[in-house]
Amino acid sequence: MLDQRLSQQHYVGGDRYSIADMAIYPWIVPWEKQRQTLEEFPDLERWFEEVSQRPAVRKAYALVEDINPQAGVVMDDEARKHLFGNR
């Protein structure tokens, strides 16, 4: 759906980069861990590469390890229990 939208306009909300792009980008970042491939979605891939090169995006993602040292770490059963409860 997103690829289709981006085939009709440059950014998610139209011709200009907006809060919609900022909000959606982090959901696409872990595409490999989600066992996806961007090559199947050429307009999404174009958009993703373009957004990833924006100076503010690069600056923010350069801070990930400092802000969240657990980023990318696979959650174990104990962590899942604390995050999702004991039910």
N, C-alpha and C positions, 0 to 999 in steps of 0.2 A: 504494500500500500504506500509506504513512504517512497520507494523507488518510483512508483507511478507518479506520485505528486511532484517529485523532483525532476521528472522528465518534462513537466509542464511549466516549471518555474525554477529559478536559480536557487532559492532558499525555501525553507519549509513554509514560511508565511508570504512569500512573494519575491520581489526583486531585491529586497534588502535583508541583510543579516538581522535577526531579531531574537527576542527572548525565547521564541519557539525553538530556534536552532540551538541556543544555549541549553535549553531544558532537555532536548532530545539527544544531543551529542553524547553525554555520559552513558546513555543506554546503549549506544552503538560501540563504544570503546572496547568492551570485552567480547567483541564478536567472535574471536577465536575460541575463547573459553566456552562460548555458547554453541560451539561446533557449527558456526555459520561460515559462509564465504562471501566476501563482498563482490567477487568477480561475477556472481550471478545477478547482481544488482548494479549495473553500470552507473546509473544516475546517483544512487546512494553512495557508491564508491567515490565518485567525483566530489560530491558534497562533503563526505567524510574527510577526504584528503585535503580539500580546501579549508574546511573549518579547523582541522588539526594544525594547519600552518599559521593560523591567526596568532599574532603576538601574545594577546591576552590568554589564549588557550594554551599555548606553549608554556607561558609563565606559570599558569595555574597547575598544569600537569607536571611541571618540574618540581613542584612542592609536594607531590603526593607522598613520597617516602617519608618526608619530614612530618607531615600532618597525620598520615595513617601508615605507620610502619608495618601494619598487618595487611595492607592492600595486596591482593593477589594470593594470600596464603589460603590454602584449602582448609575449610572449617572441619574440625574433628567433632566427634559425638558430644564431648563435654561442652564445646562452644555452642553447638546447635541447641543443647539443652538449655543453656542460659539465654540464648537469643529467642528461641521459640517456645520456651516453657516446658513443663514436664508432662503435659497432657498427651 
